[in-house]
Amino acid sequence: MQEITQATKELIAKYSSWKASLRPKEGVSTIHVDEVASKVAALYEQIRTVVDWQEEHLMRRSAVIRKLKMRLADLDLKSSNEFSVGQEIAEPLIFELIRGGHFPNDTIGEIKIQEVQKIINKYIFILKNSPENENGKAGLQFFNWLIEILACEIEECLAPAIRETALIDYMFSAMKERIKVSERIFALNILKKEDTDLQIYIAIQQALFKFDKPITSYNLIKYKYPVWKNADKETIIKISENIFKIWNKIEKDLAQPILKKFYTVCEKYDTPYLLIGDILSTENLQEITKELSMPEKLEALIRTNYKTRLSTLKARLKRAAIYSTISIFVTKILSLLALEVIVAKLFLKGDLNYILLLFDILIPTVLMFILVATIKPPSEKNLTIVVMETMKIIFKKEKQDVYEIKAPKNRGSFTKFIVSFFYLTGTFISFGLVFWIFYSFKFPITSIIINILFIALILFAGMAIRTRSRELSVEDENEGFLSFISDILLLPIAGLGRWMSKKWKKYNAFAAFFNALIDMPFSVFIEFIEKWRYFIKEKKEDIR
């Protein structure tokens, strides 16, 4: 038997608390929604998944943000600056989220309605009383950011992330000791010494659970301001006065160029921590705790959970490929109807070639299939490395591994020119090759342009999924000459797709159509179904 670290013992205690929190509490009234209304609402949310697809763990918060914006759209920011909003938002919001299948029925206590309303009141007070709001400088970006942070706190209130937070803290305590930053980075003023832990904390969240910008920002606020969640009135007033500065500082922290180096290290070594979390998530925690100190049994646990996680990862990648393809496929058809068909009829004065249109739709879809189908699973050697790294974390060791963050190499003007020249050359070749292929098959110019844009989107989505497929890889990836050439040709197109993807999220007309014309009427319709069902039940009870 070997002695496990104190940090691991503390992690076990936190997981024990998490398991206790999952047990149903006696004498607590829970929120119940009608099953029929819930099925209809859940179907609509599945359709929304196709319209504005995001990764699975982000869909629930995306729904919270969407419904908050819908209910706060007509908020008067110049009205009373008291803590009360003047209307109850929490109850209908929680009911909608449960109906949509984002939270299980009969599990959320009714007391949560008051807690969520208090949270909403706090954020609206902050928004109304910020100096930027009073002088008209609080723009749409700031409003959206605050709503996103509000959604994160609401989600945490309804479903506390005890397990995830415990694992982040566990990895954070280890990485603070293992990551060493080169003194040259501080000398060049690339990073301040006091911000090192902050960058490690951000990188761990992004690597371990693939947290996006809103949830990372929310966790940074809690990290910097521990009183944020339970702030009293005076503290909230002070926060309101400085909220714009807080926002700008967090944006700068997340935009640090050196962050990607911290992320690379954390992403490479996150697998052992994920597996430790999986091991501790099993039913019999006491028995598992005993086995952790036995190397042979621990190795068996690591191998079993690794294979389970690998299987789950494959399923997630498959769903991601399907949903992202369908999402782009739907927008592709709309673009064909709105652009290719109409433009061809009005300006090109030519007859539509429906065979070309069919290929027009199928090519991006087939491209996504190829990108996903050619993903290779991690090798057996990777599993051996994972076992060794996991044991290094759990068992006490006299000497710890060190991961050094080095300053980027200085490139002279001539070297920068040569590198930029080759990148631009690769860009022209890759876009020119795609253009030439479609032009050779007599595609109209409008169709060629749209196809290039959608191939860029598909390529970006496919490469993102391929990157995610290396989630469990700890071994260094060996890239050959063909991989080097493909990077030169494909990265420029994927870069266009990345840029378009960001713009698409901002200006998703199809999603805006759903929000403006369908979301609110549909919510009213679902509430009507539920009330009608309760009315019918009452009438049935009268018949005796």
Summary of the structure (lengths in Angstrom):
residues: 544
radius of gyration: 26.3
end to end distance: 68.5
largest distance: 91.7
contacts: 1563
relative contact order: 0.10
helix: 74%
strand: 2%
